[in-house]
C-alpha cells in the first residue's frame, strides 16, 4: 500500500470579533450564565443576585489547537464471480457461449439456466474529512472553522501573538492521521488480486482558533464561573477554564509533524507500507 502525504501546514484563524465585543455580549448574559439553570435560579429566588453582584475577575484571549485531516483511499482489485443466466424457453436443450458449449441446469419449474464464471474488475473509493482536538486528540466538530480567513504560521517555535495565550498541541500528526486513515482503509471482500492500494492524505493541517474566556465571581455564594466565547462562531458556553501562564514551552514543528517513513508502522501497524512524500498531492484552497 502506498500512502501519499500532502505538505503539512499550520494556520492561525482570524477572529470574527474582538475581545471587547465578546465581553460586551457576555456581560449582557452574565446573570443567567453564572446563576445557571432554572432549578438553580429557583434556589436563589429570594437572594437573586443583581448584575453588579457578579464581577469579572479575569479575562483572556487564547488560541486553541485543532487538527484538520482529509484522507481518501482507492483500491483496484479483481474478484471471482459466477453469473446464473436463465435460458429462454422450455425447448432449449443446449447453449454455446463464445464458441464453447455450457452445461444447463434443469429446474422443475421455470426455464433452465447455466452458470458463467467471471472476473469482476472493481474499484473501492472512500473519503473522510475530520477535525481533532489538539490537546486530547478526540474527534470534534470544527469543520466550519476551517473555512474562515486564516494566515500561515511560518515558524511555530516563535509563534507568540501579543497578549494572547497559545495553547501548545499535545497530540502529534501521526496520531490524528492514524485515526483518519483507519476510516478509509477497509478490507475488500473476496479479492482475487489487488492491483492498486493507495491512501492519499490531502490535508494534515494544524489550526489555532481564537477563544475568549471570562472568569466571573459571585462573591455572596463564593461561586466562580468561566464563560468561554468562540471568536469564530460567537457561541458561548460555561464550564470552561482559564489557562493563565501555564504554558511556557515552545512548539516544535519536527515534533508535531512526525509522519515520516519511519512512522509508517504507526499509521497501519502490521503492514508493509511504501510511503512517498510529495509537496502537494492535490491543489488545496487556503
C-alpha positions as CSV (number, residue, x, y, z in Angstrom):
1,X,0.0,0.0,0.0
2,X,1.2,3.5,-0.9
3,X,0.5,6.5,1.3
4,X,0.8,9.9,-0.3
5,X,1.1,12.8,2.1
6,X,0.3,16.5,1.5
7,X,2.5,19.2,2.8
8,X,1.7,19.8,6.4
9,X,0.7,23.4,7.3
10,X,-0.1,25.4,10.4
11,X,-2.6,28.2,10.4
12,X,-3.9,31.0,12.7
13,X,-7.6,31.6,12.3
14,X,-8.7,35.2,12.2
15,X,-11.3,36.2,14.9
16,X,-14.6,37.5,13.7
17,X,-14.9,40.0,16.5
18,X,-12.6,41.4,19.2
19,X,-12.2,40.6,22.9
20,X,-14.0,43.7,23.9
21,X,-17.0,42.9,21.7
22,X,-17.2,39.4,23.2
23,X,-17.1,40.9,26.7
24,X,-20.0,43.2,26.0
25,X,-22.0,40.2,24.7
26,X,-21.2,38.1,27.7
27,X,-21.9,40.9,30.1
28,X,-25.5,41.1,28.8
29,X,-25.9,37.4,29.7
30,X,-23.8,37.0,32.7
31,X,-26.6,36.8,35.2
32,X,-28.2,33.7,33.6
33,X,-24.8,32.3,32.7
34,X,-23.4,32.5,36.3
35,X,-26.6,31.7,38.2
36,X,-27.2,28.7,35.9
37,X,-30.2,26.6,35.2
38,X,-33.9,27.2,36.1
39,X,-33.5,25.0,39.1
40,X,-30.5,27.0,40.3
41,X,-32.5,30.2,39.8
42,X,-35.4,28.8,41.8
43,X,-33.0,28.1,44.7
44,X,-31.8,31.7,44.7
45,X,-35.3,33.1,44.2
46,X,-35.1,35.0,47.5
47,X,-31.5,36.0,47.0
48,X,-31.3,36.6,43.3
49,X,-28.1,38.5,42.5
50,X,-28.1,41.8,40.8
51,X,-25.7,42.3,37.8
52,X,-23.3,44.3,40.0
53,X,-23.1,41.3,42.4
54,X,-21.3,39.3,39.7
55,X,-17.9,40.7,38.9
56,X,-15.4,40.0,36.2
57,X,-12.1,38.9,37.7
58,X,-10.2,37.5,34.8
59,X,-10.3,37.7,31.0
60,X,-8.0,36.2,28.5
61,X,-7.6,35.8,24.8
62,X,-6.1,32.5,23.7
63,X,-5.5,30.3,20.7
64,X,-6.6,26.6,21.0
65,X,-5.2,24.0,18.6
66,X,-7.1,21.5,16.5
67,X,-6.1,19.3,13.6
68,X,-7.9,19.1,10.2
69,X,-7.2,15.9,8.3
70,X,-8.6,15.0,4.9
71,X,-7.9,11.5,3.6
72,X,-9.1,9.2,0.8
73,X,-8.3,5.7,-0.4
74,X,-8.5,3.9,-3.7
75,X,-8.3,0.1,-4.1
76,X,-8.4,-1.5,-7.5
77,X,-8.9,-5.2,-7.4
78,X,-10.4,-8.3,-9.1
79,X,-12.7,-10.9,-7.6
80,X,-14.0,-14.1,-8.9
81,X,-17.7,-14.4,-9.6
82,X,-20.3,-16.5,-11.3
83,X,-23.4,-15.4,-13.1
84,X,-26.5,-17.5,-13.4
85,X,-28.2,-17.0,-16.8
86,X,-31.7,-18.3,-17.5
87,X,-32.4,-19.6,-21.0
88,X,-35.4,-18.6,-23.0
89,X,-38.0,-21.3,-23.3
90,X,-38.6,-24.9,-22.3
91,X,-37.4,-26.1,-25.7
92,X,-33.7,-25.0,-25.2
93,X,-31.6,-28.1,-24.9
94,X,-28.1,-26.8,-25.3
95,X,-26.3,-23.4,-25.3
96,X,-23.0,-22.4,-26.8
97,X,-21.2,-19.3,-25.3
98,X,-18.2,-17.8,-27.1
99,X,-17.8,-21.0,-29.1
100,X,-17.9,-23.3,-26.1
101,X,-20.9,-25.5,-25.0
102,X,-22.1,-24.9,-21.5
103,X,-24.0,-27.3,-19.2
104,X,-27.6,-26.5,-18.5
105,X,-29.2,-26.9,-15.1
106,X,-32.8,-28.1,-15.4
107,X,-35.5,-26.9,-13.0
108,X,-38.8,-28.4,-12.2
109,X,-40.5,-25.1,-12.6
110,X,-39.3,-22.4,-14.9
111,X,-36.7,-22.3,-17.6
112,X,-33.3,-24.0,-17.3
113,X,-30.2,-21.9,-16.7
114,X,-26.4,-22.1,-17.0
115,X,-23.6,-20.6,-14.9
116,X,-20.8,-18.5,-16.3
117,X,-17.5,-18.0,-14.4
118,X,-16.3,-14.4,-14.5
119,X,-13.8,-12.0,-13.0
120,X,-15.2,-8.7,-11.7
121,X,-12.9,-5.7,-12.0
122,X,-13.6,-3.4,-9.0
123,X,-12.7,0.0,-7.6
124,X,-13.4,0.9,-3.9
125,X,-13.0,4.6,-3.1
126,X,-13.5,6.1,0.4
127,X,-13.0,9.6,1.8
128,X,-13.2,11.4,5.1
129,X,-12.6,14.9,6.4
130,X,-12.3,15.3,10.1
131,X,-11.2,17.6,12.9
132,X,-9.4,16.6,16.1
133,X,-8.8,18.4,19.3
134,X,-5.2,19.3,19.5
135,X,-4.8,18.7,23.2
136,X,-6.9,15.5,23.8
137,X,-6.9,14.0,20.2
138,X,-10.7,13.5,20.4
139,X,-12.8,14.0,17.3
140,X,-14.5,17.4,17.4
141,X,-16.9,19.2,15.1
142,X,-14.8,22.1,13.9
143,X,-15.0,21.7,10.2
144,X,-16.8,25.0,9.8
145,X,-13.8,26.7,11.4
146,X,-11.5,25.6,8.6
147,X,-13.4,27.7,6.1
148,X,-12.7,31.1,7.8
149,X,-9.9,33.5,6.9
150,X,-6.5,32.4,8.2
151,X,-2.8,33.1,7.9
152,X,0.0,30.6,7.5
153,X,2.3,30.2,10.6
154,X,5.8,30.1,9.1
155,X,7.6,29.3,12.3
156,X,5.8,27.5,15.1
157,X,8.7,27.8,17.5
158,X,8.5,31.6,17.5
159,X,4.7,31.8,17.3
160,X,3.6,34.1,20.1
161,X,0.9,36.7,19.2
162,X,0.8,39.7,21.6
163,X,-1.5,39.5,24.6
164,X,-2.6,36.0,23.6
165,X,-2.1,32.6,25.2
166,X,-1.1,30.0,22.7
167,X,-2.0,26.5,24.0
168,X,0.5,24.1,22.6
169,X,-0.8,20.9,20.9
170,X,-0.2,17.7,22.9
171,X,-1.2,15.4,20.0
172,X,1.1,14.7,17.1
173,X,0.2,14.5,13.4
174,X,0.8,10.7,13.3
175,X,-1.9,10.1,16.0
176,X,-4.7,12.0,14.2
177,X,-3.5,10.7,10.7
178,X,-3.9,7.2,12.0
179,X,-7.5,7.8,13.1
180,X,-8.5,9.3,9.8
181,X,-6.7,6.7,7.7
182,X,-8.4,3.9,9.7
183,X,-11.8,5.3,8.3
184,X,-10.7,4.9,4.7
185,X,-8.7,1.7,4.8
186,X,-11.3,-1.0,4.7
187,X,-10.8,-4.6,3.5
188,X,-12.3,-5.5,0.2
189,X,-14.4,-8.6,0.0
190,X,-13.4,-11.8,-1.9
191,X,-10.5,-10.1,-3.7
192,X,-8.7,-12.4,-6.1
193,X,-6.0,-9.9,-7.0
194,X,-5.2,-6.4,-5.8
195,X,-3.7,-4.1,-8.4
196,X,-3.6,-0.8,-6.5
197,X,-3.9,0.2,-2.9
198,X,-3.5,3.9,-2.3
199,X,-4.2,6.2,0.5
200,X,-3.9,9.9,-0.1
201,X,-3.8,12.4,2.8
202,X,-4.9,15.6,1.1
203,X,-4.7,17.8,4.2
204,X,-3.0,17.4,7.6
205,X,-3.2,20.9,9.0
206,X,-2.8,22.3,12.4
207,X,-5.1,25.2,13.2
208,X,-5.2,27.6,16.1
209,X,-8.7,29.0,16.7
210,X,-9.3,32.1,18.8
211,X,-11.3,31.7,22.0
212,X,-12.1,34.3,24.7
213,X,-12.5,33.4,28.3
214,X,-14.1,35.4,31.1
215,X,-14.0,34.4,34.8
216,X,-16.8,35.8,36.9
217,X,-17.1,35.8,40.7
218,X,-20.4,35.7,42.6
219,X,-18.9,36.7,46.0
220,X,-22.1,36.1,48.0
221,X,-22.1,32.4,47.0
222,X,-18.3,32.1,46.6
223,X,-19.0,30.8,43.1
224,X,-16.7,31.2,40.2
225,X,-17.7,30.5,36.6
226,X,-15.6,30.7,33.5
227,X,-17.5,31.7,30.3
228,X,-15.9,30.8,27.0
229,X,-16.7,32.6,23.8
230,X,-15.8,31.1,20.4
231,X,-14.4,34.1,18.4
232,X,-15.3,32.4,15.1
233,X,-18.9,31.4,15.7
234,X,-19.9,33.6,18.7
235,X,-21.0,30.5,20.6
236,X,-20.9,30.9,24.4
237,X,-20.6,28.2,27.0
238,X,-19.9,27.8,30.7
239,X,-17.8,25.2,32.4
240,X,-14.5,26.2,30.9
241,X,-11.3,27.2,32.5
242,X,-8.6,29.9,32.3
243,X,-5.1,28.9,31.4
244,X,-3.2,32.0,32.6
245,X,0.6,31.5,32.2
246,X,0.6,27.7,32.5
247,X,2.3,27.2,29.1
248,X,5.9,28.2,28.7
249,X,7.3,25.6,26.3
250,X,7.9,26.3,22.7
251,X,6.2,24.4,19.9
252,X,8.4,22.2,17.8
253,X,7.4,21.6,14.2
254,X,9.6,18.5,13.9
255,X,7.9,17.0,17.0
256,X,4.4,17.7,15.9
257,X,4.6,16.9,12.2
258,X,6.2,13.5,12.8
259,X,4.7,11.5,9.9
260,X,7.8,10.1,8.2
261,X,8.8,6.9,6.5
262,X,9.9,5.6,9.9
263,X,6.4,6.4,11.3
264,X,4.6,4.3,8.6
265,X,4.1,1.4,11.0
266,X,2.3,3.7,13.4
267,X,-0.2,4.6,10.7
268,X,-1.0,1.0,9.7
269,X,0.7,-1.4,12.0
270,X,1.5,-4.9,10.7
271,X,1.5,-3.9,7.1
272,X,4.3,-3.4,4.6
273,X,3.8,0.2,3.6
274,X,5.6,2.3,1.0
275,X,5.4,5.9,1.9
276,X,6.0,8.6,-0.7
277,X,6.2,12.2,0.3
278,X,5.1,15.0,-2.1
279,X,4.9,18.7,-1.7
280,X,1.2,18.7,-2.6
281,X,-1.0,15.8,-3.5
282,X,-3.9,18.0,-4.7
283,X,-4.4,21.7,-5.2
284,X,-5.8,23.0,-1.9
285,X,-7.6,26.2,-1.2
286,X,-6.3,28.3,1.6
